[in-house]
Structures are given as structure tokens and as C-alpha cells.
Amino acid sequence: MKKLYKHKKSAIFAYELAERKLIIQNIFDDNLEIPLYDVFFRYFPRKSGLKIVAVDENATDIIDLFFQILRDVTGKAYQHSLADKLIVSLDDKQTHSETVDIITKTDKTILIATRNEGKTREFKEMFSQLGYTINNLNDFPDLPEVAETGMTFEENARLKAETIAELTGQMVLADDSGLMVDVLGGLPGVWSARFAGDNATDAANNAKLLHELASTAVTPERRTARFHTTLVVATPERNSLVVEGEWLGAIATIPKGDDGFGYDPLFIDDETGKTAAQMTLAQKNKVSHRARALKKLLEKWPEWLNEITR
């Protein structure tokens, strides 16, 4: 049994063992043995201190598992990145940094099926907590474009993820996202990126949306809308993982804010009253449709990984 990691301030450890079991010990040495990745933190007294003995071939997975537990036990959104150093942050402030000697480390990469750097940046921020390297289609200029011929978000996301996974042999995450405006019957929906026509710019799409809603300018209660996203993760010859998320809001009468992309300058978040383009990336990644979908994805991720590696 080889110790791979010990947190400097807490009595939490990770070990590599020979079997795929997860053994958890609290300070009273009451052991629980359950399958790897099961939801187990509920068995712990919050103030007792705990020791995690995790079974996996990859040390980075054990550290990822540790932070998954830490987030759930404390209820705080800790994030971490791991290279030569383990860096831990909370509320965008670094709280811990130390050199970590990883004995075995495999490359963990997800290919995001987009050429949109803004969207890629959001996924990169979200997946950093799992220790994944993120690439996008700009890293594969010879790949053909996948036509989004589906009539639903899931159909389009599946087309992109599963086609590119077969072409590259890599794990691929694709999303199909769109703005759904209630008074327009859910439009632009799956046609959000080309609402103003093929190869439309963000500015053109925003202008068309404002034109369509011109008659509702004095009745803001009729400008309700939601961002929707469907995420699909695909790997060759395996069942894909599918999750959805939505973000409720309304459409502004004029664009506001300098950050974000797409319809962000027009979409007003229900809770803050700010447009998505007025929010920081950290703020947006807590409430956005992609953040909500990703939270569901992370909940299902361990079980799905376990299924595809059997």
C-alpha cells in the first residue's frame, strides 16, 4: 500500500491499493468498503475527521476523488488544478499550493466539439476541478464540419459528439445550446447560432432578436426566456452520457456588458438582474445553463466512466 497524497492541514489521505475498492476510515477506525465512486460521504460525521483510502491506477483520479468529497462534505465549491503543483482555490482565491510527486499519471483529455473559444473557456474552467486537459476543434483543423441537422438539442449534440469521437478515437463532449424566448414559441432554439441566417454574427442575431421583440418593449413580463443546453459525452463504441440544463431570465431592450458571447449581452439573469455579459466568468459558471448541465454531468460522470471501462 503506497501513500500518494496527504493534505497538509486535514487528516485526509489517499492510498493506492491492489483491488478496486474504496475504503474509508474515520478517526474511530470504523471501516466501510463500498464500490469505487459510490456516494459515500453521507456516512461520515462532519466533525470526526476522516481518512480516504482509494483504489485506482491513476493517482490523479484519487486526488480528484478527494476534492469531490471535500466539496460535498464542506458544502464549499473548492476547485483544484494539478500539474507539478497542486493548487487549490475557493471563491476565486488561492488557498493552498504544494508540490505533488505523482508516481503514475495518465493523460486525461476531453475534446470539446466546438471552435468557439469563449465556450471552450467556460468548459476549461469547469473541468479544471477534474484535472482534465481541454482541446477543441481548432486543434484539429482537418476535421470536417458536422452538419447540425437535428430538430432537437439532443439530436444535434449527439451528432457532433458521436461523429467526432468515431473520427478521432477520443472522448468528445459536445453541447447544443440555444436561447428559447417564450413569446416567440421557443425560438430561436436550435437555430440560435443562425437566427439571422447562415454564418450570422452574434451582432446580427442579437439585432434580429430585438427586432422580433420590438412590440413587447413596454411589457417586460412578456420578454421571459431561458437558455437551454444539452451536453453529450461520447467515446467510440460506448453508450453516450446525456444531461440537460436551463437558465431562466428575460431579454433586455438594449445590449449591456462586454463579456461573454452570443446572446449574453441581451439575456438578463433572473436572480441578479445583470445580463450574462455583465457577469464575470466565475459568476456565470455558478448559474448558467452549461454550469447546471455540467453539475448533472459530474454527478453521473463516475458511474458512466465505470460503465465504459468495464
ROFIFI-330370 format. One line per 8 residues: number of its first residue (from 0); their letters; for each residue x, y, z of C-alpha. Coordinates in steps of 0.001 Angstrom, whole numbers, plus 500000, padded with zeros to 6 digits. Layout:
BEGIN
NUM	A	X:Y:Z  ... $
This chain:
BEGIN
0	MKKLYKHK	500000:500000:500000  501573:503286:498866  500558:506695:500117  500116:509080:497200  498837:512226:498792  498314:513841:502187  496694:517195:502712  498859:519360:504955 $
8	KSAIFAYE	496078:520758:507105  493478:517984:507294  493594:514342:508300  492685:513158:504821  494852:510711:502895  494777:508853:499577  496361:505450:499054  496742:503151:496057 $
16	LAERKLII	495765:499533:496686  495600:496425:494555  491830:495998:494342  489167:498301:493024  487624:499008:496393  487145:502226:498274  487869:502002:501994  487001:504975:504147 $
24	QNIFDDNL	488287:505327:507688  487300:507954:510200  489324:508640:513329  487458:505873:515164  488754:503287:512631  485288:502206:511574  485821:500981:508019  483327:500982:505190 $
32	EIPLYDVF	484046:499098:501985  481930:500106:499020  482397:500163:495228  484607:502905:493872  482779:506183:493113  479638:505354:495094  478151:508198:497089  479692:507558:500484 $
40	FRYFPRKS	480316:510859:502215  476858:510756:503845  478183:508072:506198  480626:510493:507775  480131:512602:510903  481101:516050:509644  483390:516859:512584  485052:513488:513116 $
48	GLKIVAVD	487900:513847:510643  488331:511148:508027  490797:509169:506022  490135:508145:502431  491746:505001:501110  491034:504989:497384  491712:502298:494856  492634:503359:491362 $
56	ENATDIID	495539:503008:488955  495781:506749:488442  496932:508973:491284  495237:512000:489748  491883:510203:489960  492422:509725:493677  493139:513401:494168  490080:514274:492072 $
64	LFFQILRD	488073:511946:494291  489427:513676:497382  488227:517059:496174  484871:515666:495169  484488:514519:498782  485829:517780:500156  483232:519764:498187  480395:517561:499329 $
72	VTGKAYQH	481459:517311:502976  482119:521039:503423  479455:522334:501052  482020:524730:499576  482928:524972:495874  486620:524132:496117  488457:523914:492782  491869:522468:492037 $
80	SLADKLIV	494370:522104:489262  497157:519551:489162  500422:519611:487253  503767:519756:489060  501893:521555:491816  498507:521037:493354  496765:524411:493534  493514:524785:495462 $
88	SLDDKQTH	491182:527769:495251  487931:528825:496867  485792:531732:495652  488479:532571:493056  491168:532917:495763  494089:530503:496074  494002:528741:499435  496653:526056:499055 $
96	SETVDIIT	499660:525222:496876  502156:522390:497159  504443:520269:495015  502975:516808:494420  505027:513815:493327  502722:511783:491102  504145:508327:490555  501770:507324:487785 $
104	KTDKTILI	499891:509818:485713  497892:509184:482582  496804:511830:480119  493205:512861:480705  491894:514814:477759  488454:515806:476572  487908:517184:473083  485206:519864:473087 $
112	ATRNEGKT	483298:519752:469806  483402:523476:469104  485655:526096:467534  484199:528767:469810  486971:529858:472176  484517:531557:474540  482568:528345:475006  485820:526376:475325 $
120	REFKEMFS	486998:528736:478060  483852:528027:480077  484301:524260:479797  488010:524525:480604  487177:526408:483800  484556:523852:484753  486636:520740:484010  489772:522010:485766 $
128	QLGYTINN	488433:520560:489011  488651:517084:487485  492197:517508:486210  491305:517230:482507  493148:518873:479637  490714:520537:477239  491164:520720:473468  488719:521991:470886 $
136	LNDFPDLP	488210:521609:467145  490720:524376:466418  493351:521804:467430  492037:519548:464626  491779:521794:461549  491402:518847:459151  488254:517505:460780  485126:518013:458653 $
144	EVAETGMT	482282:520159:459935  479402:518117:461319  476089:519388:459973  473581:520133:462734  470589:518604:461006  468739:517546:464169  465435:519058:465225  466265:518898:468942 $
152	FEENARLK	469218:519945:471090  469998:516313:471951  469975:515197:468311  472470:517901:467364  474725:517297:470366  474757:513553:469671  475598:514129:466021  478634:516211:466927 $
160	AETIAELT	479905:514153:469860  479457:510689:468399  480672:511563:464892  483840:513263:466120  484522:510523:468678  484460:507945:465883  486708:510078:463651  489307:510847:466322 $
168	GQMVLADD	489065:507911:468713  488932:510429:471568  486487:511227:474327  484376:514089:472976  481997:516467:474703  479509:518299:472527  476800:520683:473535  473914:522099:471646 $
176	SGLMVDVL	472710:525233:473318  470241:527905:472457  468074:530735:473621  464365:529985:473944  462086:533029:474104  458608:532266:475376  456651:534828:473335  458389:533544:470180 $
184	GGLPGVWS	457248:529983:470844  460707:528834:471930  462621:530423:469058  465403:530819:468165  466016:527467:469897  468185:525052:467918  468575:527765:465292  470099:530251:467770 $
192	ARFAGDNA	473500:530412:466061  471929:531073:462661  468821:533014:463673  469744:535859:461315  470848:533470:458548  473734:531156:457732  477095:532416:459032  475321:535087:461060 $
200	TDAANNAK	477396:537097:463532  476457:537494:467188  475585:541126:466489  473262:540157:463634  471486:537531:465746  471043:539985:468597  469691:542630:466240  467150:540210:464773 $
208	LLHELAST	466037:539144:468240  465463:542761:469292  463527:543360:466077  461301:540333:466736  460599:541580:470267  460137:545262:469396  456400:545159:470108  456999:543795:473624 $
216	AVTPERRT	459426:546565:474674  456958:548119:477111  455752:544800:478520  458874:543221:480046  456859:540390:481591  456375:539102:478028  460135:539016:477373  460786:535928:479531 $
224	ARFHTTLV	463314:533484:478145  465671:530693:479066  468998:529414:477902  468990:525644:477335  471893:523280:476854  472182:519567:476224  475596:518000:476858  476623:514715:475290 $
232	VATPERNS	479879:512937:476103  480810:510221:473629  483624:507737:473279  483946:505180:470445  481716:502104:470661  480205:503023:474033  476883:504464:475165  476952:508244:475390 $
240	LVVEGEWL	476251:510290:478512  473461:512874:478090  472424:515666:480502  470493:518942:480235  470443:522313:481992  468433:525541:481818  468980:529137:482964  465892:531337:483451 $
248	GAIATIPK	465820:535018:482601  464460:537677:480271  465530:539663:477223  466823:543231:477664  465756:546049:475356  469374:547072:474676  472650:545106:474897  474586:545517:478153 $
256	GDDGFGYD	478031:544247:479165  481314:543500:477458  481983:539861:478406  480515:536645:477084  479359:535782:473580  476225:535004:471604  473093:536425:473238  474854:537169:476561 $
264	PLFIDDET	474512:540989:476229  470717:540637:475977  469994:537828:478448  469090:539106:481932  469680:536685:484807  466553:536386:486969  468434:536405:490278  470942:539238:489801 $
272	GKTAAQMT	469238:541439:487216  472506:541534:485291  472952:540419:481722  475172:537398:481177  477702:539738:479549  477875:541834:482750  478798:538824:484884  482303:537521:485489 $
280	LAQKNKVS	483156:534056:484226  483189:532790:487812  479719:534230:488461  478366:532868:485195  479810:529412:485842  477739:529138:489007  474332:529776:487434  474489:529294:483653 $
288	HRARALKK	472704:526595:481688  476065:524955:480961  477020:525096:484644  473736:523459:485636  474126:520776:482967  477736:520210:483953  476750:519757:487590  474429:516953:486490 $
296	LLEKWPEW	477175:515563:484265  479664:515487:487159  477119:513652:489300  476714:510958:486635  480336:511027:485428  481884:508423:487819  479189:505829:487159  479415:506408:483398 $
304	LNEITR	483219:506113:483415  482932:502917:485392  480488:501506:482828  482600:502321:479756  485807:500878:481288  484325:497531:482228 $
